Amino acid sequence: MVNPAIRRPARTQSGFTMVETMVVVMILAILAAFAAPAMKDLIRTQRVRTAAYDLLADLTFARSQAITKGHNVVFASAAASTDWSTGYTLTDTTASPNVTLRTQSAVDPSIAFTADQSTLTFDRSGRISVGTVSFNIAPTDATAPAMEKRCVRIDPSGRPRAVEGVCS
């Protein structure tokens, strides 16, 4: 006979109830709704920065190649216009035949990428002959704040510099 003083422990269930799970899902949905617009702005800003840094690196490379090789290096828009969003090429024009040093493909369609010139040439001393050239890189969204825009400017000495905001 079983002693009534000795009881079996009650069987316990582990896990979450459906109500607890639904509450957690609702909290996550609310947090995601607040985070989505901020994430969109962050991604847009990062795309502009990436395009500006790529351009800055390629301009610096073109200038260094012109000085190192003692050749003219042409930096040209792929569209042969002041719209650089379709990409660009760096070409050593002094070599025979012309040698393409680097190409850059089109940027994201959400970015506007324009310049004062469709081409510029770095001479063997690393200078450009057209004076100052400015590249504007900005989101195509007209409501984007100035902090999301970038200006890459090349002075007559050929040195590129990037600044926040639009070129003035």
C-alpha positions as CSV (number, residue, x, y, z in Angstrom):
1,M,0.0,0.0,0.0
2,V,1.1,3.5,-0.8
3,N,1.9,5.7,2.1
4,P,-0.4,8.8,1.8
5,A,2.3,11.0,3.4
6,I,4.5,10.5,0.3
7,R,3.2,12.3,-2.6
8,R,4.5,12.4,-6.1
9,P,5.7,15.8,-7.2
10,A,3.3,17.6,-9.6
11,R,4.4,17.4,-13.2
12,T,5.6,20.8,-14.4
13,Q,5.4,22.1,-17.9
14,S,8.2,24.2,-19.4
15,G,7.9,26.6,-22.3
16,F,6.0,29.7,-23.2
17,T,2.3,30.2,-23.5
18,M,0.7,31.4,-26.7
19,V,-0.2,34.7,-25.0
20,E,3.4,35.3,-23.9
21,T,4.7,34.6,-27.4
22,M,2.2,37.0,-29.0
23,V,3.2,39.8,-26.6
24,V,6.8,39.4,-27.5
25,V,6.0,39.4,-31.2
26,M,3.9,42.6,-30.8
27,I,6.8,44.3,-29.0
28,L,9.2,43.3,-31.7
29,A,6.8,44.6,-34.4
30,I,6.5,48.0,-32.7
31,L,10.3,48.3,-32.3
32,A,10.8,47.4,-36.0
33,A,8.2,50.1,-37.0
34,F,10.2,52.7,-35.3
35,A,13.6,51.5,-36.6
36,A,12.7,51.1,-40.3
37,P,12.7,54.8,-41.3
38,A,16.0,55.4,-39.5
39,M,17.5,52.4,-41.2
40,K,16.4,53.7,-44.6
41,D,18.1,57.0,-44.0
42,L,21.3,55.2,-42.8
43,I,21.4,53.1,-45.9
44,R,20.9,56.1,-48.2
45,T,23.6,58.0,-46.5
46,Q,26.0,55.1,-46.6
47,R,25.4,54.7,-50.4
48,V,26.4,58.3,-51.0
49,R,29.5,58.0,-48.8
50,T,30.6,54.9,-50.6
51,A,30.3,56.5,-54.0
52,A,32.2,59.6,-52.7
53,Y,35.0,57.4,-51.2
54,D,35.3,55.3,-54.3
55,L,35.6,58.5,-56.4
56,L,38.1,60.0,-54.1
57,A,40.2,56.8,-54.2
58,D,40.1,56.6,-58.0
59,L,41.0,60.3,-58.4
60,T,44.0,59.8,-56.0
61,F,45.0,56.7,-58.0
62,A,44.8,58.5,-61.3
63,R,46.9,61.3,-60.0
64,S,49.5,59.0,-58.5
65,Q,49.7,57.0,-61.8
66,A,50.2,60.2,-63.8
67,I,53.1,61.2,-61.5
68,T,54.6,57.8,-61.2
69,K,54.5,56.9,-64.9
70,G,55.1,60.5,-66.1
71,H,52.1,60.1,-68.4
72,N,48.8,61.8,-69.0
73,V,45.9,60.0,-67.3
74,V,42.4,60.8,-68.5
75,F,39.5,60.5,-66.0
76,A,36.3,60.3,-68.2
77,S,32.6,59.8,-67.7
78,A,31.2,56.6,-69.3
79,A,28.3,58.6,-70.7
80,A,30.6,61.3,-72.1
81,S,28.5,63.9,-70.2
82,T,28.5,65.6,-66.8
83,D,26.3,62.8,-65.5
84,W,28.8,60.4,-63.9
85,S,26.2,58.0,-62.5
86,T,26.7,55.6,-65.4
87,G,30.3,55.0,-64.4
88,Y,33.8,56.2,-65.5
89,T,37.2,55.1,-66.7
90,L,40.8,56.0,-66.1
91,T,43.0,55.7,-69.1
92,D,46.7,56.2,-69.7
93,T,46.6,58.1,-73.0
94,T,50.4,58.5,-73.4
95,A,50.9,54.8,-73.7
96,S,50.5,53.3,-77.2
97,P,47.9,51.9,-77.4
98,N,45.9,53.6,-74.7
99,V,45.8,51.6,-71.5
100,T,42.7,51.4,-69.3
101,L,43.9,51.6,-65.8
102,R,40.6,51.2,-64.0
103,T,36.8,51.3,-64.6
104,Q,34.0,52.0,-62.3
105,S,30.5,50.7,-63.0
106,A,27.3,52.6,-62.6
107,V,26.3,53.8,-59.1
108,D,23.0,52.9,-57.4
109,P,20.0,54.5,-59.2
110,S,19.0,56.2,-56.0
111,I,22.1,58.4,-56.2
112,A,22.6,61.5,-58.4
113,F,26.3,61.9,-59.4
114,T,27.2,64.9,-61.5
115,A,30.3,67.0,-62.2
116,D,31.4,70.3,-63.9
117,Q,33.3,68.4,-66.6
118,S,32.8,65.2,-68.6
119,T,36.5,64.5,-68.6
120,L,39.6,65.7,-66.9
121,T,43.3,65.0,-67.5
122,F,46.0,64.6,-65.0
123,D,49.3,65.6,-66.5
124,R,52.6,64.0,-65.6
125,S,53.1,66.4,-62.7
126,G,49.7,65.4,-61.3
127,R,47.9,68.6,-62.1
128,I,44.7,69.2,-64.0
129,S,44.4,71.8,-66.7
130,V,40.8,72.8,-66.3
131,G,41.1,74.5,-62.9
132,T,38.8,73.4,-60.1
133,V,36.4,70.5,-60.8
134,S,33.6,69.6,-58.5
135,F,31.6,66.4,-58.2
136,N,28.2,66.4,-56.5
137,I,27.0,63.1,-55.1
138,A,23.6,63.1,-53.4
139,P,20.5,61.0,-53.0
140,T,17.9,61.5,-55.8
141,D,15.3,62.1,-53.0
142,A,14.9,65.9,-53.0
143,T,14.0,65.9,-49.3
144,A,17.4,64.5,-48.2
145,P,19.2,66.7,-45.7
146,A,22.5,68.4,-46.6
147,M,24.4,66.0,-44.3
148,E,23.6,63.1,-46.7
149,K,25.2,64.9,-49.6
150,R,28.9,64.9,-50.6
151,C,31.1,67.2,-52.6
152,V,34.4,66.0,-54.1
153,R,36.5,68.9,-55.3
154,I,39.8,68.7,-57.2
155,D,41.9,71.8,-57.0
156,P,44.3,72.8,-59.9
157,S,47.1,71.0,-58.2
158,G,45.1,67.8,-58.7
159,R,44.5,66.9,-55.1
160,P,40.9,65.7,-54.4
161,R,39.1,66.5,-51.2
162,A,35.7,65.4,-50.0
163,V,33.4,67.5,-47.9
164,E,29.9,67.1,-46.5
165,G,27.1,69.0,-48.3
166,V,26.7,70.2,-51.9
167,C,29.4,72.0,-53.9
168,S,29.0,75.8,-53.9
